[in-house]
């Protein structure tokens, strides 16, 4: 059981965020939302989250920009928070960039259903 683990879901597509969050909330996770990269970065810097689910393609700041800002130049910032890229971009360059930027996971939305995501997050946390 997730207990009181908190997740920040940074996703500009509200229906997708709500679909995944319903399953995660049933598993006991507490979900907060940010609908663009700037808002996500601000929330991540002002409150501790156990996990951040981060879309790549968003308005204002991309997920990669947010990830780089949180992890810092040395890649070690916000080490207590797991960050998982959740995107529909399966391009090799994007994947490599996310991993280089110290993401804890990289998930293609089209390849996973919400219940599978909940299981993966439970294992990660």
Secondary structure, 3 states (H helix, E strand, C coil): CCCCCEEEEECCCHHHHHHHHHHHHHCCCEEEEECCHHHHHHHHHHCCCCEEEECCCCCCCCHHHHHHHHHCCCCCCCCCCEEEEEECCCCHHHHHHHHHCCCCEEEEHHHCCHHHHHHHHHHHC
